[in-house]
Amino acid sequence: MQVISTISPAQPTHQAERPALPETGFVRQKLLLRFIPFSKSTLWRRVNAGGFPAPIRLSRGITVWRAEDVRRWIAEQN
């Protein structure tokens, strides 16, 4: 009797991919914090002081930043 495996060694294993900052569109806070060198509290302090791009409130519980604004801010820091 021949046994046929349903899992082939060539199939990729599950690996967590590092998310990328989109070129355009919107970024929520959780993803944004992966690309900036400070905490959530510092993010909001800088937003309020004008040192970081202002977010856009899409709805009652959804606040986002324009990816283009974030990319521009990152480029200006280098």
KABEL-V688977 format. One record per residue. PSI is psi in whole degrees, -180 to 180 (none if undefined). BURIAL is I if it has 9 or more other C-alpha atoms within 8 Angstrom, else O. Layout:
psi->[PSI & PSI]
burial->[BURIAL & BURIAL]
This chain:
psi->[134 & 133 & 128 & 124 & 139 & -8 & 120 & 145 & -19 & -13 & 138 & 146 & 160 & 115 & 139 & 120 & 143 & 127 & 152 & 146 & 122 & 154 & -42 & 170 & -156 & 150 & 128 & 164 & -44 & -44 & -40 & -42 & -14 & -16 & -4 & 150 & 35 & 172 & 174 & -43 & -43 & -37 & -51 & -33 & -43 & -38 & -48 & -29 & -6 & 12 & 4 & 147 & 141 & 143 & 172 & 133 & 110 & -36 & -175 & -41 & 9 & 114 & 135 & 164 & 148 & 128 & -38 & -40 & -41 & -44 & -42 & -44 & -44 & -44 & -36 & -22 & -19 & none]
burial->[O & O & O & O & O & O & O & O & O & O & O & O & O & O & O & O & O & O & O & O & O & O & O & O & O & I & I & I & I & O & I & I & I & O & O & O & O & O & O & O & O & O & I & O & O & I & I & O & O & O & O & I & I & O & I & O & O & O & O & O & O & O & I & I & I & I & I & I & I & I & I & O & I & I & O & O & O & O]
